[in-house]
Amino acid sequence: MKNSIDARVEFSFKGETYDLVSHIDLDELLSQHDGFPLLYERLAREHHIDTISYLYEVMLETEIEFSHAQGIAADYLHDGFFDTEGFSRHWQEQQLVGLLQPIAKRELNIDDLTQREDIKNALVQAYKLGRGL
């Protein structure tokens, strides 16, 4: 299942109310970035707000509310707050396990690495060591 979420910011500027919502494909976002880029910039860009305007500065004063999380992202959404760091870590680990699973099958005859946490952890640590992480 795809991971996605809606980000919303509502604020007023010069007597006008703005209610900006963006649907974010989290899989696409994290495949392009190591973490979460500034979501305010994304909301502004999608709603044609200049990031060097007073309108943008007012928008930055309002907290982003999240809703309608799909996939694993739903586990990281609580009362409008989305744990971007926790989700990002989990997503990155899932991607890494996806890369390691064929090796585990070929070399260790393990069909599902998630059933062998000890082996999964050892392979993840070896991968990170090799990458200098």
N, C-alpha and C positions, 0 to 999 in steps of 0.2 A: 504494500500500500504506500502511496506517495505521502510524503510529509509536507504539510502545508499549514498555514495559519493566516488569519486576518489581523492586520495592524491598523489601529484607528487612533486618530488624535482629533479632539474637538476643542476649539478655542474661538475667541472673538478678537477682532481687530478692526478699529475704526467703525464700530457699530455693526459690523457684519460678522455673522457666525460661520465658521468653517468646520466642516465635519468630513475629514479626509480618511478614507479607508483604502487599504491596498491588500490584495491577496498575494501572499508570498509563497512561492514554491521553495520550500526549505532545502530540498535535495539539490535543486539547481543552484540556489544561492551558495550552499556550502561546497558544492563541487567547483565553484569559481573562486571562492575565498577561503582562507584558513579559518576564519571565524566570522562573526557577524559584523558586516560593515555598518556604518551609521544608518540606522533605519529612518531617521529623520530626513536625511538627504534623499533617500529613496521615495519617501512619501512626498516630499517637496517636488522632486523631479516628475513623478507620475501625475502630480496635480498642477504642474506648470507654475511652481513658486520658485522664484529666484533665491538661491541660497545666500546671497549677500543683500537681502532686503530686510526691512524691519518686520515684515510679515513673517519671515522665516525665524527671526529672533524671538518673536512672540510664540511661535509654534514650539520652539525649543524649550519654552518654560512649562509646557504641558506634557504630562507623562503619557506615553503610548499605552493604550489598552489593547490587549490581545484577546482574540476569541476564535471560535470555530477551528480549533486545531484538529488536524487529521493525522493518522498514522501514529508513530511513536511520539510525535510532538505533543499529543494529547496528555501524555504522562508528565510533561514538563510545564503544563499550563494550570495555574491555580489562581482563582479569583481575579482574572484579568492580568495576572503577572506571568510572563513566560521566562523560564530559566534558560536564557540563551547559552550560557556557559555550560550548564549541565547537558543540555540537548546537543550542543556542538561536540562535546567530549564523547557522548554516546554515539553520535552519528559517525564521527571519525573512527571510533573503535569498530563499529559495524562494517565500515568500508575496509578497514584493515583485516578483519576476520574474513571478509569476502575474498581478499587477496591470498590469505594464508590457507583457506579451506582446501584448495586443490593440492597444495603441498602436503597438508595433513593426510589427505586421501591417498595420494601417490606414495608418499614415503612412510606413513605410519598406519595406513589402512583405517583411518578414522573418517567415518562418513559425516559426522556432525560435530564440529569442533566445540560447539556450545555445550555439548554433553560431557566434555572433558576439560573443565576449567583449568586444571593444572597444566595440561599440555597447551591449551590456548594461551594462558598467561606466559608460559615459557617461550612460545613462538612470538608473541607480541613483544616481550622484552628483548628477545634476540633481534627482532626487526628494528626496534627503536635503538638498540645498541649499534647496529650496523648503520643506521641513519644518523647517528650522533645526537639523538634526541634525549 
